Every structure is written in C-alpha cells, then in structure tokens.
Amino acid sequence: EQLSGQTVPLDTAIFRFPYRIRVQGDTVAILDLHASEHFIQLFHYPDFSYIASLGRRGDSPEDMLSAENLRWDGNSLWTLDANKSQLTRYGLSLSGDSLLREEVVSLDKEILRALDFVVYDDSTFIVPDYSGESRFCWVNRKGKLLRKMGEIPSANEEALMQARPALAQAWRSFIDYNSHNGVLAMVTQLGEVLEVYNLKDSTEVIRIGENGEPKFKIFEGYGIPSGIMGFSDVQVTDNAIYAVFHGTTFKEIVKHNGHLPDGGKYIYVFSLKGEPLYKYVLDHYVYGFWVDEATKTIIATDINNDQPIVRFQCG
C-alpha cells in the first residue's frame, strides 16, 4: 500500500540527524544523533509546539557524549549514552513543561558497548549483547549484568566458531518491547532478519526475508558490511510489529558516492508472531518512526529535509 506523507512544520528546532521519535500521551521526544547542542528536543503532541531541550552535549559530568536511543516509561524518559555506558532518566517537572535529570545508571563493565536498550520493568533493562556470546543482556536498575539470553541465529558456522565479535557487529539490531503483550522484537541493521521473542510464554520466531541474514567480510577482526542496509527502527504495538526497511545495497551506496537519499522507504508490518501482514511504500525516506494505532497515524523522521517530521495516515 502506498502512503503519502504530510510534512509537519517545526519553527524552533534545527536537527542534524533526527534519528528517533517517541510519543507518550501529549509529549513527543525526538533524538538528534549528531546534535551540536542538545540530543533531545521535546514538543507537544500532536501540534509539535516546542517545549524544551534536554541532554546537553559536552564533557561535564551532567552532559552527554552520545545518544543512541530514548524510551518513555510512564512520565519518565530514559536515554542511552554509549560513550559513557550510562542510562539517564529524566522526570517530568511539577509544571509539566520540562524534564529534570533524576537518575543515572552506569552499565556493568562486562556489557560491551551498549547501542540500544528497552525498559523491561521497574527493576530491569534489556540490552543487546555485542560480544557474540548471546543475543541479550538482562541488566538491573543499578546497571549490573544479571544474565544473558538467546544466541545469534546465524547459519554462518565458521563465524560462530571463530569470529563471534565480528558476527555480533554484523548482526547489530534494533529492539523494542511491549509490556502489555510481552513481545520483544529485534530487526537487523544489515540483511533482512526479524526476531520475535515472547517473554510471557518463552516462544521465539526467526523470520528471514529474501535478502537473507547480514553479510560481511572480516578485516583485521572487524566485520565489514557487504550486503544491504536492512532495518533502522522497530516498534511493537499492542497488535502488531512495525519496522522501517531500507533494502539499499552497499554497491549502490558506493556507486552513488553518498548522493542517495538516506533512510528506508518501506514500513513492514508483522503479526505479533512474526507473520508478514502489510508492506507500506512511502513517498519519503525515513529513519525513525512512531505508530499511533488509535488514530492510524505514523510519525516519521526524514533526515533528508530541513523540515524532518512527516505524518502518514495508514489503514
């Protein structure tokens, strides 16, 4: 199904790389991956009037060095700084017009550079494992590693035996979790793999698309991508799993010397058991997105435009 996007005018914030967008009630948080001053911008939803800027970039103890993702947990907003190996929680101020830095969790040294996370419950986070030993790390509220779970579902036995860290790099994935249905979904940045873990009944489904698993070559211990750009964001709603898909080959990217639009023009929709339901074809290339099932609205970030927020109506 073709979807046409409507640009949402923003008159305040200048984004360099609007990477993630998360909505909670009447507040929307947008994460700018390469921000010059603040990594997070807050707006009212759905009119996108500006509220505040958070997560100042800098070297002081309260500043952030990087920002990989952000998650709402009730009225709190968690964000991940991979360079500091820290999760930070911002809480809503009494006036409700800004968020204040309230809690910092330093991650266990055993956790290799965390690049994504979800809030599992009041006392636990889940972080992808980039050591190659397993698929996920369960981490408590103090940042301590509790246990590991799952394994990389690769058919590349040689890499599984001899190059697990490179394999884990190539299988870098984005995750989302829905506490209502207990579904944890994971999509690969390279290739076309969806993993669905139901944490309530301990079932799992691995769905490999026509582009196959992530392809890479090993050079000096690192995995160098050689196939396609796969997914860039995923959301588990109460009823389905949505994911942005790129599908551009690295050959095409090299051939056009960085002049291709950046992002994916497809949103795949799967059932909570990983069965394909829909494929939306967009008229914009997008990176991050948010699905509002009640209003059948998709809000997405288009890093190729000065006005980067796009609204789609679906279904």
N, C-alpha and C positions, 0 to 999 in steps of 0.2 A: 504494500500500500504506500502511495506517495504522500508525503506530508510537507506542507508549505509552512515555512517559519515566518513569524512576525517579530521584527526587531523591537526590543524593549528599550526606550530611550533612558540613558543614565546621564544626569547632568553634573555629577560630582566626581566620581572616582575615575582615575586613569589606571587601567590594568595593563600589565606587561604580558602576562600569561595566565589568564583566568582558567584555572585547572579543575577546581571542584566547586560544586554548588550544593548546598544543603538547606532544606527548609524545615522549620519547626514552628507550627502554629502560624503566627503573623510575622515571623522573623526569618530572613534568609541570610545565610553566611556564604561569602564567596572567597575562595582561597586563590591568591595570586602566587604562582610558583616562583616567579622571578621578580618579586616586588622590590622596589627601590627603598620604600619606607616602611609600609605595613603589609604583612602577609594576608591579613583577613579584613574584609570590608563587610559591615552589617547594613542591611536595608530592611525596610518594612515590606511585607508581602501581602497582597500581590502588586502594589503600586511602585515598588522599588524606589521609594524615597529614602535618602541616606540617613543612617542612624549614627554609626561610629566606626572607627578603625582600631584594630587590635593587632597584637603580635608584632611589635616593632622590630625591624631588622637591625641587628647591631651586636656588639661584643660584650655588653654589660650583662650581669647575672640574670636580669629580668628580660633581656632581649632574646630574640630567636635568631639562629644562624640559618635555618632552613625550615620549610614547612612541606610535609608530604601529604597530609590528609587532615580532615576535620570531621567530627561526629557530634551530633546533638545527643544528649542524654537527659531527657526532661528539659529543664531550663538551663542546663549546663552545656557548655561547648568544649569538647576535648580536641586538642590538636597535637600532632606528632612532629617533633624536630629530630630528624635522623642524625644530623651532625652533632647534636648534643646528647642523643639517645634519651630523649625526655618526652613524656606526655604531660601536657599542661591543661588544667581545667579552668575555664572562665565561668563565673557565675553571674546571673542577672542581677544588676543593681536594684535597690529598692524602688527607684523611679522607673525602672523597666526600660530605660533608654540607652543603657550601655552594659557591657560585661566587665567584671573585675577578675583579675588573676587570683585564683583561690587555692590552687593545689598543683604541685609539681611531682611527677613520678619519674625517678631515674631508673632506666631499664637495666636489668641484670647484664653483667659483662659477658655472660655465656650466650646472649642473644646477638647474633651477627646483624649489624646494621639494619634495623627495622625500617621498612619502607611503606608499611600500611598497618592498620590495626582496626579492630572493632571492639565496642564495649559489649561484653557478653552478659554481665550482670553487675550488681553493686560492688562486687569484690574482685572481678576477673576481666582481663582483656584477652583477646586472641590476636596473635601477630604471626604473619607468615614466616616460616623458617628458611633462611637463605644459606644454611650450612650444607644443605643437601641431604641431611640425615633423616628429616621427616618433612611434613607439609606445614604443620602449625606448631606454635609455642603457646601454651596457656600460661598467663602471667598474672600474679596477684596485684592488689591495689598498691603494694609497696614496690612493685617492679620486679619481684623475684620470680624466676622461672619455676613453674610448678611441675609441668610435664610437657611432653611432645606427643604429637598425634599424626597419623597418616604417613603416606610416602608419595614421592613424585611418581605419577602414573605414566612413566616413560617406557617405551619399548626399546630404547637405546641401551642395551645391556652393557656395552663396553663403557659408556659414560657412567652408568650406575655403579660399575665396578671400580673405575679408575679416575673419574673426573666429576665427582659429585658437586663440588663448589661451582664449577663452570656450568654444570647441568642446572643447578639451582638458579644461577644468574639467568640462563636462557629461559627458565620456567618462571621468571618473575611474574607474579599475578596480582590482580586487584581483587579485593574481597568485600563482601557485605553480609550482614547478618540481620535477621528479623526475629526479635524475641517472641513475637506473637505465635509464629508457626515453628520456630526452632530451626529454620533453614539458613545454612551458611553457604554462600555461593562464591566461587572463585573462577576468574577468567584470565587467560594468559595474555601477556603483552605481545608475545610473538606467537605465530601459528593460530590455531582455532580450537581451543580446548575450554570446555566448561566443566567444572567440578561442582557437584551439589552434595552437601553433607547435611543430613537431617539429624540434628543433635538430640532430638527427642526420642527417635526410635533407632538411632545408630546406623541408618542405611546410607549408602553413598552411590552416586551415579556419575560416571565419567562419560562425557559426550564430546567426541572428536569430530570436527567438521571436515569439509572437503580439503581444506588447506593443511590438515594434519597437525601433528604436535610441533612445538617450537624447533626450528632448525638452526644449527650453529656450527661454527668451526672453532676448534680450540687453538688459541695462540698464546704462548707463554703463560698457560694456566687460566687464561680468561676465555669466556665464551663469546665469540664474535657472531652477531646475528647474520643469517644468510637467507632466510625465507621471506616472510611477510610481517608487516606490522599487524598485530591482531586487535585485541580489545583495549579500550582505555578507561572504561568505568563500568560499574555494575551496581544494580540496586535490586534488593529483594523486597517486594511489597507484600501485602497480606495475601495476594492472589497469584503472583507471577514473579519471574525473574527477568529483568531488563538489562541489556548490555549494549554499549556503543562498540561497533566493529569498523575497523579501517579497511583491511584487505589489500593494502598497497605493498607491492614487492620492494625489497631493498634495491633491486636492479633499477626499477622505475625511479626511486628516490635519487639514486646516484646519477642516473641519466639526465634528470631534470635539475640537478645541481641545487637542490633546496628550493626550487621555484614552484613545487606542487603545493596546493592548499594543505594545511596541516590539520589532521583530525580524521574522524570517520563520518561517512555519510549514511551509515546504516544503524538502526537500532533493532536488535534481535529480541524477541520476546519468547520466553520458555515457560512451561508449567513449573510448578514447584518440585516436580520430579525430573526436570531437565528435558522434557519433550518440546520440540520446536512448535510454536503457535503462530507467530507472525514475523514478518520482516518489514520494517518501515524503511523507506528510502527517503532521505531528507534532501532539501534543496540548499542546505548549509553543511559545512564540515565542522563537526563538534567534538569536544573532548570530554568534558564532564556534563552531567545531566541530573535532573531530579524529576521523578514521576509523581504527579498528584492524581491518584486513581479516582478520587471522589469527583474531580472536575474534568477528568480525562485530559489533563494538561501535561506536557513535557516541557520543562525549562532547561535549556542547554547553554553551554559556553562555546562561542565561536572565536577562537584566538586570531582569526584572520581579519577581523573587522574592528574598527575603533569603537563601535557600539557592540559589545561582545555577547549580550544576553538575547537569546532567541526563544520565542514561545511557540510551541506546536500544539495543535488540538488533534487527538487521536481517538480512534474507535468510535 
